[in-house]
Amino acid sequence: MICDQQRLPGDSEPVRFLARHIRLFQGILAGSFIAAVLFGAYLVERASFPGIVSSSLAASTFLIFVFPNLPTAKIHRLIWGHIIATGVGYTCYCLTAHVMGYEPGAASVLSGAVAVGLSTFLMVSFGVPHPPAAGTALGFAIGSSFAKLIFVMIGVLFLGLVGCLLSRLLRDVENESSHIHR
């Protein structure tokens, strides 16, 4: 598989340095990634950030960089989970807006609840559950825009690419902690 997480040989100095400072490295990596994505969002939609979907992308970033071995952190689940959530959230937004109007309130509550529930069901049914994507469904169910769509798709694909490229360096921080404190 392209993103196998085989470890790099541990005899080189850079690898030993990273192993000693893995938490710091993964935290800096996650923060830097989100900074780049948010800057991109600012350039695309200067007036306002797509807040809720930014939060779900931040949660995805945490999974990919801090717990890369969890089943829900696999790259295909990241990508397909957000694709499903985006489609469901957008569809719920359009349907409730058409039936109930574009005013926030009951339409947003109904749209958000259905989007999160339906996207969760579909992700699990298709075998690609990615919990942070539920936030993406909610974000699109409350309000949709082309800029938000571009932000999510580029952000998710970029996160998947970076996670894949760094898969040999990343390891679960929790597992590292248990080895350090023994």
N, CA, C and O atoms as a DFTB+ gen file, in Angstrom:
728 C
 N C O
     1  1       0.843      -1.182       0.000
     2  2       0.000       0.000       0.000
     3  2       0.887       1.244       0.000
     4  3       1.980       1.234       0.567
     5  1       0.425       2.288      -0.622
     6  2       1.211       3.500      -0.789
     7  2       1.614       4.139       0.534
     8  3       2.732       4.639       0.652
     9  1       0.743       4.135       1.518
    10  2       1.000       4.825       2.785
    11  2       1.338       3.854       3.900
    12  3       0.939       4.080       5.042
    13  1       2.055       2.787       3.609
    14  2       2.454       1.860       4.656
    15  2       3.268       2.592       5.699
    16  3       4.034       3.505       5.391
    17  1       3.089       2.176       6.932
    18  2       3.774       2.863       8.011
    19  2       4.962       2.057       8.518
    20  3       5.156       1.920       9.726
    21  1       5.748       1.531       7.603
    22  2       6.965       0.855       8.006
    23  2       7.901       1.903       8.590
    24  3       7.998       3.022       8.087
    25  1       8.565       1.531       9.627
    26  2       9.457       2.468      10.309
    27  2      10.755       2.661       9.525
    28  3      11.237       1.763       8.834
    29  1      11.291       3.860       9.662
    30  2      12.600       4.131       9.092
    31  2      13.654       3.453       9.959
    32  3      13.426       3.247      11.151
    33  1      14.791       3.106       9.389
    34  2      15.849       2.505      10.200
    35  2      16.219       3.449      11.340
    36  3      16.366       4.652      11.128
    37  1      16.368       2.912      12.540
    38  2      16.583       3.744      13.717
    39  2      18.026       4.045      14.034
    40  3      18.321       4.490      15.143
    41  1      18.940       3.823      13.107
    42  2      20.344       4.017      13.432
    43  2      20.891       5.379      13.032
    44  3      22.039       5.686      13.355
    45  1      20.119       6.203      12.345
    46  2      20.636       7.514      11.947
    47  2      20.312       8.555      13.015
    48  3      19.327       8.425      13.742
    49  1      21.132       9.567      13.101
    50  2      20.962      10.618      14.111
    51  2      19.642      11.371      13.958
    52  3      18.974      11.601      14.966
    53  1      19.224      11.772      12.737
    54  2      17.933      12.466      12.623
    55  2      16.754      11.616      13.103
    56  3      15.819      12.140      13.708
    57  1      16.795      10.323      12.839
    58  2      15.704       9.446      13.273
    59  2      15.699       9.328      14.793
    60  3      14.632       9.340      15.406
    61  1      16.865       9.216      15.404
    62  2      16.937       9.152      16.875
    63  2      16.467      10.462      17.490
    64  3      15.789      10.452      18.518
    65  1      16.820      11.600      16.873
    66  2      16.370      12.903      17.369
    67  2      14.847      12.994      17.321
    68  3      14.213      13.418      18.286
    69  1      14.263      12.591      16.183
    70  2      12.799      12.615      16.057
    71  2      12.142      11.688      17.071
    72  3      11.108      12.031      17.644
    73  1      12.724      10.535      17.294
    74  2      12.147       9.586      18.250
    75  2      12.131      10.171      19.659
    76  3      11.184       9.949      20.414
    77  1      13.175      10.916      20.014
    78  2      13.232      11.524      21.347
    79  2      12.251      12.679      21.497
    80  3      11.800      12.969      22.605
    81  1      11.921      13.335      20.400
    82  2      11.073      14.532      20.447
    83  2       9.799      14.364      19.620
    84  3       9.310      15.323      19.025
    85  1       9.271      13.154      19.587
    86  2       8.156      12.855      18.691
    87  2       6.909      13.670      19.010
    88  3       6.221      14.114      18.091
    89  1       6.604      13.876      20.270
    90  2       5.408      14.653      20.625
    91  2       5.526      16.086      20.127
    92  3       4.587      16.635      19.551
    93  1       6.677      16.677      20.352
    94  2       6.904      18.049      19.903
    95  2       6.817      18.128      18.384
    96  3       6.173      19.026      17.841
    97  1       7.457      17.198      17.705
    98  2       7.442      17.169      16.243
    99  2       6.022      17.050      15.707
   100  3       5.635      17.795      14.807
   101  1       5.244      16.120      16.251
   102  2       3.891      15.908      15.755
   103  2       2.988      17.095      16.083
   104  3       2.111      17.434      15.288
   105  1       3.182      17.728      17.232
   106  2       2.411      18.923      17.578
   107  2       2.726      20.089      16.663
   108  3       1.823      20.790      16.205
   109  1       4.014      20.298      16.395
   110  2       4.424      21.373      15.481
   111  2       3.900      21.093      14.076
   112  3       3.436      22.003      13.390
   113  1       3.975      19.855      13.658
   114  2       3.486      19.467      12.335
   115  2       1.989      19.732      12.209
   116  3       1.544      20.291      11.207
   117  1       1.214      19.340      13.206
   118  2      -0.239      19.556      13.174
   119  2      -0.565      21.048      13.159
   120  3      -1.405      21.490      12.375
   121  1       0.090      21.822      14.018
   122  2      -0.154      23.263      14.055
   123  2       0.239      23.953      12.765
   124  3      -0.470      24.841      12.292
   125  1       1.355      23.557      12.197
   126  2       1.812      24.148      10.935
   127  2       0.860      23.819       9.797
   128  3       0.580      24.664       8.947
   129  1       0.370      22.599       9.785
   130  2      -0.573      22.209       8.740
   131  2      -1.841      23.050       8.819
   132  3      -2.303      23.574       7.806
   133  1      -2.402      23.182      10.008
   134  2      -3.633      23.965      10.167
   135  2      -3.378      25.430       9.833
   136  3      -4.241      26.080       9.243
   137  1      -2.216      25.963      10.195
   138  2      -1.897      27.351       9.838
   139  2      -1.904      27.529       8.322
   140  3      -2.443      28.514       7.816
   141  1      -1.314      26.588       7.599
   142  2      -1.291      26.674       6.135
   143  2      -2.697      26.577       5.552
   144  3      -3.038      27.314       4.627
   145  1      -3.507      25.677       6.085
   146  2      -4.874      25.514       5.586
   147  2      -5.711      26.756       5.881
   148  3      -6.451      27.221       5.014
   149  1      -5.605      27.291       7.083
   150  2      -6.373      28.489       7.429
   151  2      -5.928      29.694       6.609
   152  3      -6.750      30.530       6.233
   153  1      -4.640      29.785       6.334
   154  2      -4.163      30.875       5.486
   155  2      -4.756      30.734       4.088
   156  3      -5.168      31.722       3.480
   157  1      -4.798      29.510       3.584
   158  2      -5.429      29.267       2.286
   159  2      -6.899      29.633       2.304
   160  3      -7.409      30.202       1.340
   161  1      -7.583      29.313       3.388
   162  2      -9.007      29.666       3.512
   163  2      -9.181      31.177       3.527
   164  3     -10.120      31.709       2.935
   165  1      -8.279      31.855       4.202
   166  2      -8.344      33.316       4.251
   167  2      -8.189      33.905       2.848
   168  3      -8.890      34.851       2.488
   169  1      -7.281      33.351       2.067
   170  2      -7.069      33.854       0.714
   171  2      -8.275      33.596      -0.182
   172  3      -8.600      34.414      -1.043
   173  1      -8.942      32.453       0.022
   174  2     -10.095      32.105      -0.809
   175  2     -11.326      32.911      -0.415
   176  3     -12.023      33.436      -1.283
   177  1     -11.596      33.012       0.863
   178  2     -12.810      33.666       1.341
   179  2     -12.423      34.662       2.431
   180  3     -12.597      34.389       3.618
   181  1     -11.900      35.812       2.026
   182  2     -11.318      36.779       2.948
   183  2     -12.261      37.247       4.051
   184  3     -11.815      37.504       5.170
   185  1     -13.528      37.358       3.764
   186  2     -14.448      37.932       4.733
   187  2     -14.656      37.041       5.956
   188  3     -14.740      37.549       7.074
   189  1     -14.738      35.746       5.771
   190  2     -15.001      34.875       6.918
   191  2     -14.428      33.489       6.669
   192  3     -14.419      32.987       5.545
   193  1     -13.954      32.891       7.745
   194  2     -13.461      31.526       7.659
   195  2     -14.635      30.563       7.719
   196  3     -15.618      30.830       8.411
   197  1     -14.546      29.455       7.008
   198  2     -15.575      28.425       7.147
   199  2     -15.374      27.697       8.479
   200  3     -14.806      26.605       8.514
   201  1     -15.842      28.307       9.573
   202  2     -15.520      27.899      10.936
   203  2     -15.727      26.450      11.306
   204  3     -14.790      25.791      11.757
   205  1     -16.927      25.939      11.129
   206  2     -17.191      24.577      11.587
   207  2     -16.379      23.570      10.792
   208  3     -15.866      22.608      11.364
   209  1     -16.250      23.768       9.489
   210  2     -15.463      22.811       8.712
   211  2     -13.979      22.950       9.025
   212  3     -13.232      21.980       8.892
   213  1     -13.533      24.140       9.441
   214  2     -12.147      24.291       9.895
   215  2     -11.918      23.457      11.145
   216  3     -10.869      22.832      11.299
   217  1     -12.897      23.451      12.032
   218  2     -12.783      22.662      13.263
   219  2     -12.717      21.172      12.961
   220  3     -11.938      20.446      13.578
   221  1     -13.525      20.715      12.020
   222  2     -13.493      19.285      11.696
   223  2     -12.179      18.912      11.012
   224  3     -11.667      17.811      11.214
   225  1     -11.636      19.813      10.212
   226  2     -10.344      19.554       9.582
   227  2      -9.226      19.540      10.633
   228  3      -8.274      18.768      10.521
   229  1      -9.347      20.392      11.650
   230  2      -8.372      20.379      12.747
   231  2      -8.428      19.049      13.497
   232  3      -7.389      18.501      13.864
   233  1      -9.629      18.530      13.724
   234  2      -9.763      17.229      14.388
   235  2      -9.178      16.108      13.522
   236  3      -8.553      15.184      14.043
   237  1      -9.376      16.187      12.219
   238  2      -8.772      15.207      11.304
   239  2      -7.253      15.288      11.371
   240  3      -6.567      14.266      11.365
   241  1      -6.738      16.500      11.432
   242  2      -5.292      16.704      11.523
   243  2      -4.738      16.049      12.781
   244  3      -3.692      15.401      12.741
   245  1      -5.440      16.219      13.897
   246  2      -5.019      15.592      15.149
   247  2      -4.930      14.075      14.984
   248  3      -3.940      13.462      15.384
   249  1      -5.950      13.481      14.402
   250  2      -5.935      12.027      14.200
   251  2      -4.773      11.585      13.317
   252  3      -4.054      10.646      13.657
   253  1      -4.591      12.255      12.197
   254  2      -3.571      11.850      11.226
   255  2      -2.164      11.992      11.798
   256  3      -1.322      11.120      11.583
   257  1      -1.898      13.080      12.527
   258  2      -0.541      13.332      13.010
   259  2      -0.244      12.744      14.382
   260  3       0.912      12.440      14.675
   261  1      -1.250      12.574      15.230
   262  2      -0.995      12.117      16.594
   263  2      -1.348      10.644      16.790
   264  3      -0.683       9.950      17.560
   265  1      -2.374      10.163      16.112
   266  2      -2.771       8.760      16.209
   267  2      -2.906       8.143      14.815
   268  3      -3.988       7.687      14.444
   269  1      -1.821       8.127      14.045
   270  2      -1.909       7.673      12.650
   271  2      -2.259       6.196      12.482
   272  3      -2.651       5.783      11.390
   273  1      -2.129       5.400      13.526
   274  2      -2.416       3.968      13.406
   275  2      -3.853       3.595      13.752
   276  3      -4.241       2.436      13.606
   277  1      -4.643       4.559      14.207
   278  2      -6.053       4.263      14.457
   279  2      -6.746       3.960      13.130
   280  3      -6.423       4.571      12.111
   281  1      -7.678       3.039      13.134
   282  2      -8.398       2.744      11.885
   283  2      -9.078       3.981      11.293
   284  3      -9.125       4.129      10.071
   285  1      -9.599       4.859      12.131
   286  2     -10.300       6.045      11.620
   287  2      -9.345       7.103      11.068
   288  3      -9.788       8.088      10.478
   289  1      -8.046       6.907      11.255
   290  2      -7.060       7.866      10.752
   291  2      -6.462       7.445       9.412
   292  3      -5.572       8.122       8.896
   293  1      -6.925       6.364       8.855
   294  2      -6.408       5.922       7.558
   295  2      -6.787       6.931       6.475
   296  3      -7.867       7.522       6.508
   297  1      -5.891       7.115       5.527
   298  2      -6.055       8.156       4.510
   299  2      -7.335       7.966       3.698
   300  3      -8.035       8.943       3.432
   301  1      -7.654       6.750       3.301
   302  2      -8.874       6.554       2.506
   303  2     -10.122       6.897       3.319
   304  3     -11.111       7.366       2.756
   305  1     -10.092       6.670       4.632
   306  2     -11.239       7.038       5.472
   307  2     -11.329       8.550       5.636
   308  3     -12.424       9.112       5.651
   309  1     -10.195       9.199       5.758
   310  2     -10.165      10.665       5.821
   311  2     -10.841      11.251       4.587
   312  3     -11.749      12.076       4.696
   313  1     -10.394      10.821       3.425
   314  2     -10.892      11.401       2.172
   315  2     -12.351      11.036       1.932
   316  3     -13.172      11.920       1.688
   317  1     -12.689       9.752       1.997
   318  2     -14.069       9.345       1.721
   319  2     -15.041       9.845       2.788
   320  3     -16.180      10.195       2.476
   321  1     -14.597       9.879       4.037
   322  2     -15.466      10.396       5.095
   323  2     -15.863      11.837       4.852
   324  3     -17.029      12.201       5.001
   325  1     -14.884      12.666       4.473
   326  2     -15.188      14.076       4.202
   327  2     -15.984      14.249       2.909
   328  3     -16.819      15.149       2.817
   329  1     -15.740      13.409       1.921
   330  2     -16.536      13.493       0.681
   331  2     -18.003      13.168       0.973
   332  3     -18.901      13.892       0.543
   333  1     -18.236      12.087       1.699
   334  2     -19.614      11.720       2.058
   335  2     -20.260      12.829       2.879
   336  3     -21.388      13.238       2.602
   337  1     -19.546      13.310       3.884
   338  2     -20.096      14.340       4.768
   339  2     -20.405      15.630       4.018
   340  3     -21.427      16.268       4.270
   341  1     -19.531      16.011       3.104
   342  2     -19.765      17.220       2.311
   343  2     -21.018      17.063       1.457
   344  3     -21.870      17.951       1.424
   345  1     -21.126      15.944       0.775
   346  2     -22.293      15.705      -0.079
   347  2     -23.592      15.667       0.699
   348  3     -24.588      16.259       0.284
   349  1     -23.585      14.972       1.827
   350  2     -24.796      14.871       2.645
   351  2     -25.149      16.232       3.245
   352  3     -26.309      16.643       3.214
   353  1     -24.155      16.928       3.789
   354  2     -24.418      18.244       4.384
   355  2     -24.969      19.231       3.374
   356  3     -25.920      19.957       3.663
   357  1     -24.378      19.259       2.194
   358  2     -24.841      20.171       1.141
   359  2     -26.261      19.819       0.698
   360  3     -27.095      20.704       0.506
   361  1     -26.527      18.532       0.537
   362  2     -27.870      18.095       0.133
   363  2     -28.909      18.476       1.186
   364  3     -29.985      18.968       0.848
   365  1     -28.590      18.250       2.451
   366  2     -29.522      18.620       3.526
   367  2     -29.759      20.127       3.547
   368  3     -30.887      20.577       3.743
   369  1     -28.700      20.903       3.345
   370  2     -28.842      22.359       3.312
   371  2     -29.781      22.779       2.182
   372  3     -30.696      23.574       2.393
   373  1     -29.553      22.247       0.999
   374  2     -30.379      22.622      -0.159
   375  2     -31.835      22.223       0.035
   376  3     -32.738      23.001      -0.274
   377  1     -32.070      21.023       0.540
   378  2     -33.446      20.555       0.726
   379  2     -34.190      21.364       1.787
   380  3     -35.326      21.782       1.565
   381  1     -33.554      21.586       2.937
   382  2     -34.248      22.348       3.983
   383  2     -34.395      23.805       3.591
   384  3     -35.403      24.432       3.916
   385  1     -33.408      24.354       2.900
   386  2     -33.513      25.750       2.460
   387  2     -34.640      25.898       1.443
   388  3     -35.364      26.893       1.448
   389  1     -34.781      24.913       0.582
   390  2     -35.848      24.963      -0.429
   391  2     -37.232      24.850       0.223
   392  3     -38.163      25.564      -0.150
   393  1     -37.351      23.955       1.191
   394  2     -38.646      23.712       1.830
   395  2     -38.960      24.752       2.907
   396  3     -40.087      25.241       2.987
   397  1     -37.959      25.094       3.739
   398  2     -38.214      25.939       4.906
   399  2     -37.674      27.359       4.772
   400  3     -37.960      28.203       5.621
   401  1     -36.916      27.636       3.745
   402  2     -36.327      28.956       3.580
   403  2     -34.898      29.001       4.089
   404  3     -34.435      28.085       4.768
   405  1     -34.211      30.076       3.752
   406  2     -32.790      30.207       4.076
   407  2     -32.533      30.846       5.435
   408  3     -31.377      31.052       5.806
   409  1     -33.563      31.157       6.168
   410  2     -33.385      31.772       7.480
   411  2     -32.832      30.748       8.468
   412  3     -33.276      29.600       8.495
   413  1     -31.853      31.171       9.284
   414  2     -31.360      30.241      10.300
   415  2     -32.456      29.966      11.330
   416  3     -33.417      30.727      11.440
   417  1     -32.312      28.926      12.050
   418  2     -33.309      28.551      13.045
   419  2     -33.682      27.103      12.878
   420  3     -32.818      26.226      12.847
   421  1     -34.977      26.850      12.768
   422  2     -35.467      25.472      12.672
   423  2     -34.860      24.740      11.481
   424  3     -34.550      23.552      11.577
   425  1     -34.690      25.438      10.359
   426  2     -34.106      24.801       9.172
   427  2     -32.679      24.343       9.451
   428  3     -32.290      23.252       9.037
   429  1     -31.897      25.162      10.148
   430  2     -30.513      24.801      10.472
   431  2     -30.460      23.623      11.431
   432  3     -29.628      22.728      11.284
   433  1     -31.354      23.629      12.417
   434  2     -31.387      22.528      13.384
   435  2     -31.734      21.219      12.678
   436  3     -31.055      20.209      12.859
   437  1     -32.777      21.244      11.888
   438  2     -33.200      20.042      11.163
   439  2     -32.127      19.585      10.180
   440  3     -31.768      18.408      10.143
   441  1     -31.625      20.511       9.398
   442  2     -30.607      20.194       8.402
   443  2     -29.356      19.615       9.059
   444  3     -28.820      18.609       8.595
   445  1     -28.892      20.245      10.135
   446  2     -27.695      19.778      10.833
   447  2     -27.866      18.401      11.442
   448  3     -26.985      17.548      11.333
   449  1     -29.004      18.187      12.084
   450  2     -29.252      16.895      12.726
   451  2     -29.322      15.769      11.695
   452  3     -28.727      14.708      11.885
   453  1     -30.040      16.001      10.622
   454  2     -30.162      14.976       9.577
   455  2     -28.805      14.733       8.911
   456  3     -28.443      13.588       8.642
   457  1     -28.061      15.796       8.648
   458  2     -26.762      15.658       7.979
   459  2     -25.778      14.846       8.807
   460  3     -25.106      13.962       8.277
   461  1     -25.686      15.135      10.098
   462  2     -24.755      14.393      10.954
   463  2     -25.192      12.933      11.063
   464  3     -24.370      12.026      10.936
   465  1     -26.477      12.708      11.296
   466  2     -26.968      11.334      11.414
   467  2     -26.806      10.533      10.137
   468  3     -26.336       9.396      10.169
   469  1     -27.192      11.123       9.010
   470  2     -27.110      10.411       7.733
   471  2     -25.665      10.192       7.289
   472  3     -25.330       9.118       6.789
   473  1     -24.812      11.190       7.465
   474  2     -23.408      11.004       7.058
   475  2     -22.727       9.957       7.935
   476  3     -21.907       9.180       7.447
   477  1     -23.061       9.931       9.222
   478  2     -22.512       8.902      10.111
   479  2     -22.948       7.514       9.637
   480  3     -22.131       6.600       9.529
   481  1     -24.232       7.370       9.359
   482  2     -24.763       6.096       8.864
   483  2     -24.053       5.668       7.575
   484  3     -23.650       4.513       7.441
   485  1     -23.904       6.589       6.639
   486  2     -23.288       6.248       5.353
   487  2     -21.804       5.918       5.495
   488  3     -21.322       4.971       4.875
   489  1     -21.074       6.689       6.305
   490  2     -19.652       6.391       6.497
   491  2     -19.469       4.995       7.086
   492  3     -18.620       4.229       6.630
   493  1     -20.269       4.670       8.100
   494  2     -20.168       3.350       8.726
   495  2     -20.605       2.262       7.743
   496  3     -19.963       1.216       7.654
   497  1     -21.678       2.499       7.015
   498  2     -22.186       1.511       6.053
   499  2     -21.183       1.214       4.941
   500  3     -21.068       0.071       4.499
   501  1     -20.460       2.234       4.490
   502  2     -19.473       2.043       3.423
   503  2     -18.092       1.661       3.958
   504  3     -17.156       1.480       3.179
   505  1     -17.958       1.538       5.278
   506  2     -16.695       1.118       5.871
   507  2     -15.615       2.182       5.863
   508  3     -14.427       1.860       5.853
   509  1     -16.015       3.452       5.869
   510  2     -15.033       4.541       5.882
   511  2     -15.341       5.562       6.987
   512  3     -15.361       6.764       6.722
   513  1     -15.580       5.097       8.226
   514  2     -15.899       6.064       9.275
   515  2     -14.701       6.948       9.611
   516  3     -13.591       6.459       9.818
   517  1     -14.937       8.219       9.659
   518  2     -13.931       9.204      10.052
   519  2     -14.672      10.241      10.908
   520  3     -15.250      11.180      10.361
   521  1     -14.664      10.090      12.238
   522  2     -15.496      10.918      13.112
   523  2     -15.432      12.428      12.870
   524  3     -16.478      13.075      12.908
   525  1     -14.259      13.021      12.624
   526  2     -14.257      14.471      12.399
   527  2     -15.093      14.923      11.206
   528  3     -15.512      16.079      11.146
   529  1     -15.336      14.025      10.263
   530  2     -16.128      14.404       9.088
   531  2     -17.566      14.754       9.453
   532  3     -18.239      15.445       8.687
   533  1     -18.050      14.296      10.597
   534  2     -19.396      14.678      11.035
   535  2     -19.484      16.195      11.189
   536  3     -20.533      16.784      10.930
   537  1     -18.397      16.825      11.606
   538  2     -18.360      18.290      11.686
   539  2     -18.452      18.938      10.318
   540  3     -19.036      20.012      10.173
   541  1     -17.885      18.301       9.329
   542  2     -17.994      18.806       7.959
   543  2     -19.443      18.742       7.493
   544  3     -19.941      19.683       6.876
   545  1     -20.116      17.639       7.788
   546  2     -21.539      17.522       7.431
   547  2     -22.340      18.638       8.091
   548  3     -23.183      19.264       7.448
   549  1     -22.083      18.887       9.360
   550  2     -22.780      19.952      10.084
   551  2     -22.490      21.315       9.476
   552  3     -23.397      22.127       9.298
   553  1     -21.219      21.564       9.156
   554  2     -20.838      22.850       8.566
   555  2     -21.535      23.129       7.250
   556  3     -21.970      24.254       7.002
   557  1     -21.646      22.121       6.407
   558  2     -22.328      22.305       5.124
   559  2     -23.841      22.343       5.289
   560  3     -24.527      22.998       4.505
   561  1     -24.372      21.656       6.288
   562  2     -25.821      21.648       6.510
   563  2     -26.320      23.001       7.002
   564  3     -27.461      23.378       6.737
   565  1     -25.476      23.726       7.713
   566  2     -25.863      25.037       8.248
   567  2     -25.736      26.124       7.189
   568  3     -26.541      27.055       7.152
   569  1     -24.742      26.011       6.340
   570  2     -24.544      26.999       5.286
   571  2     -23.504      26.517       4.303
   572  3     -22.448      26.026       4.701
   573  1     -23.791      26.651       3.033
   574  2     -22.885      26.134       2.009
   575  2     -22.437      27.237       1.071
   576  3     -23.175      28.180       0.786
   577  1     -21.209      27.093       0.600
   578  2     -20.680      28.012      -0.405
   579  2     -19.633      27.266      -1.221
   580  3     -19.082      26.257      -0.779
   581  1     -19.373      27.771      -2.401
   582  2     -18.358      27.163      -3.257
   583  2     -16.981      27.285      -2.600
   584  3     -16.170      26.362      -2.682
   585  1     -16.718      28.418      -1.953
   586  2     -15.432      28.612      -1.280
   587  2     -15.237      27.582      -0.169
   588  3     -14.134      27.067       0.014
   589  1     -16.293      27.287       0.563
   590  2     -16.208      26.280       1.627
   591  2     -15.912      24.905       1.026
   592  3     -15.118      24.144       1.579
   593  1     -16.541      24.591      -0.090
   594  2     -16.298      23.316      -0.767
   595  2     -14.835      23.204      -1.194
   596  3     -14.192      22.180      -0.964
   597  1     -14.318      24.253      -1.812
   598  2     -12.915      24.262      -2.248
   599  2     -11.989      24.117      -1.045
   600  3     -11.025      23.353      -1.084
   601  1     -12.285      24.854       0.023
   602  2     -11.479      24.796       1.246
   603  2     -11.403      23.370       1.786
   604  3     -10.318      22.879       2.095
   605  1     -12.539      22.712       1.899
   606  2     -12.572      21.358       2.457
   607  2     -11.855      20.374       1.545
   608  3     -11.038      19.583       2.016
   609  1     -12.140      20.409       0.270
   610  2     -11.537      19.432      -0.637
   611  2     -10.018      19.601      -0.716
   612  3      -9.282      18.617      -0.654
   613  1      -9.554      20.829      -0.851
   614  2      -8.102      21.049      -0.895
   615  2      -7.472      20.686       0.441
   616  3      -6.426      20.038       0.480
   617  1      -8.101      21.099       1.534
   618  2      -7.569      20.790       2.862
   619  2      -7.471      19.298       3.120
   620  3      -6.452      18.823       3.622
   621  1      -8.510      18.556       2.786
   622  2      -8.524      17.110       3.014
   623  2      -7.503      16.410       2.118
   624  3      -6.768      15.538       2.581
   625  1      -7.454      16.781       0.854
   626  2      -6.482      16.153      -0.050
   627  2      -5.046      16.481       0.362
   628  3      -4.169      15.619       0.310
   629  1      -4.813      17.725       0.770
   630  2      -3.484      18.130       1.230
   631  2      -3.114      17.371       2.506
   632  3      -1.990      16.885       2.633
   633  1      -4.046      17.269       3.443
   634  2      -3.796      16.519       4.676
   635  2      -3.503      15.053       4.360
   636  3      -2.588      14.466       4.938
   637  1      -4.266      14.465       3.454
   638  2      -4.015      13.082       3.057
   639  2      -2.642      12.904       2.443
   640  3      -1.946      11.933       2.742
   641  1      -2.245      13.834       1.587
   642  2      -0.930      13.769       0.951
   643  2       0.190      13.892       1.983
   644  3       1.134      13.102       1.973
   645  1       0.087      14.874       2.866
   646  2       1.117      15.068       3.895
   647  2       1.169      13.854       4.823
   648  3       2.252      13.379       5.164
   649  1       0.003      13.354       5.232
   650  2      -0.031      12.167       6.085
   651  2       0.610      10.966       5.416
   652  3       1.322      10.193       6.057
   653  1       0.356      10.814       4.135
   654  2       0.928       9.704       3.373
   655  2       2.446       9.852       3.251
   656  3       3.188       8.891       3.454
   657  1       2.895      11.050       2.923
   658  2       4.332      11.281       2.761
   659  2       5.098      11.097       4.068
   660  3       6.249      10.662       4.060
   661  1       4.461      11.427       5.185
   662  2       5.139      11.334       6.480
   663  2       4.785      10.066       7.246
   664  3       5.137       9.938       8.419
   665  1       4.103       9.139       6.610
   666  2       3.609       7.955       7.315
   667  2       4.720       7.131       7.965
   668  3       4.475       6.451       8.962
   669  1       5.902       7.179       7.435
   670  2       7.006       6.414       8.031
   671  2       7.562       7.090       9.280
   672  3       8.200       6.438      10.107
   673  1       7.327       8.385       9.422
   674  2       7.813       9.096      10.598
   675  2       6.787       9.138      11.725
   676  3       7.155       9.163      12.899
   677  1       5.518       9.145      11.377
   678  2       4.471       9.329      12.374
   679  2       4.178       8.030      13.108
   680  3       4.164       6.951      12.517
   681  1       3.947       8.157      14.399
   682  2       3.521       7.012      15.200
   683  2       2.583       7.502      16.288
   684  3       2.571       8.687      16.622
   685  1       1.809       6.599      16.832
   686  2       0.844       6.972      17.857
   687  2       1.565       7.501      19.087
   688  3       2.411       6.817      19.663
   689  1       1.226       8.715      19.484
   690  2       1.858       9.333      20.645
   691  2       1.537       8.547      21.908
   692  3       2.393       8.415      22.783
   693  1       0.329       8.026      22.018
   694  2      -0.062       7.262      23.200
   695  2       0.844       6.050      23.387
   696  3       1.266       5.765      24.508
   697  1       1.147       5.339      22.316
   698  2       2.041       4.187      22.402
   699  2       3.447       4.609      22.791
   700  3       4.126       3.903      23.536
   701  1       3.885       5.751      22.293
   702  2       5.207       6.262      22.648
   703  2       5.254       6.612      24.130
   704  3       6.262       6.362      24.791
   705  1       4.180       7.186      24.656
   706  2       4.123       7.568      26.066
   707  2       4.253       6.348      26.960
   708  3       4.956       6.395      27.969
   709  1       3.589       5.262      26.607
   710  2       3.628       4.071      27.454
   711  2       5.033       3.473      27.484
   712  3       5.426       2.887      28.492
   713  1       5.795       3.611      26.400
   714  2       7.164       3.093      26.393
   715  2       8.091       3.986      27.213
   716  3       9.028       3.495      27.842
   717  1       7.839       5.280      27.209
   718  2       8.700       6.224      27.916
   719  2       8.536       6.084      29.422
   720  3       9.524       6.161      30.153
   721  1       7.313       5.881      29.903
   722  2       7.045       5.892      31.341
   723  2       7.193       4.533      32.008
   724  3       6.896       4.405      33.196
   725  1       7.632       3.536      31.299
   726  2       7.792       2.205      31.911
   727  2       9.079       2.093      32.643
   728  3       9.375       1.044      33.215
